[in-house]
Amino acid sequence: MDDDQPSTVLIHQEISDDDTSNQQPQDMPETSNQAVLPDSPEQFNHPCGDLLDGGRRRDYNDICVPLFQASVVGDWEAAEKILSINGEFRVDLLGYAITEDKDTALNVAVFSKSIKFVENLVNRMTDEQLVLQDKDGRTALFNVAGAGNVEMARVMVDRCPQLLKIRASYSRPPIHNAVLYGKRNMFAYLYGKYKSMGGNDWTYQDIHVVFWQCMEGDLFDSALKILEDQNNPIGFRLRWYAREVLYILARKTNAFKDVKSWKNSSVDKTITMI
């Protein structure tokens, strides 16, 4: 999958419930078997929806529609005109939803490929506006993680590191979206950030899910990086863990093209102990 080809379909893509990474053996701890339930929409930090109100149709036509069009193509000159009323730049409008899915201009702009456009928005937005979530809890960083634009992600994280901690529905952190869409470069960038985090921000469950998603998504180099950073096979019981790795590799013949990278690794050492 190409790291440089974002797609607007990511805005509406959902995670499948048939995720094999959630399958657990009977001898695993009970806490690992518990399903992660979707978060309630009431828990999300949505933008102001006043411009979408049926009684403000003129505002919707004059602001939301053209701002969406400017944001999706990265036309800053057009966006600046829309956001300037009576010669004054209306920063507050950057905290408003401009789509029915509760996207802000920044949420839409991450698919424009225009880093300059995103920089212009990020530099003007307040911290409170930067962490706003759409109807499914996705921040702009969550979306850009799936799109794979590392430079855009860096602009956001440098300005507001708090974005790394904000989770979408099903308690998914941004790095999960990078893995889901096979964005190796984005994974490497975000993983470097998450490694320094702990507690509720980067948990055992996060490591578990991201590792198996890497395996299922053929990101074997990324999975190996996670594994080698752990003092043990990421908390799994040794024999079960090795069997699961072998099972996945057996279904993915292309994995053996990179077999040298697994030699002398924790995976190789674990397998020899079966």
Secondary structure, 3 states (H helix, E strand, C coil): CCCCCCCHHHHCCCCCCCCHHHCCCCCCCHHHHCCCCCCCHHHCCCCECHHHCHHHHHHHHHHHHHHHHHHHHCCHHHHHHHHEECCEECHHHHHECCCCCCCCHHHHHCCCCCHHHHHHHHHHCCHHHHCCCCCCCCCHHHHHHHHCCHHHHHHHHHHCHHHHHCCEHHHECHHHHHHHCCCHHHHHHHHHHHCCCCHHHCCHHHHHHHHHHHHHCCCHHHHHHHHHCCCCCCCCCHHHHHHHHHHHHHHCHHHHHHHHHHCCCHHHHHHCCC
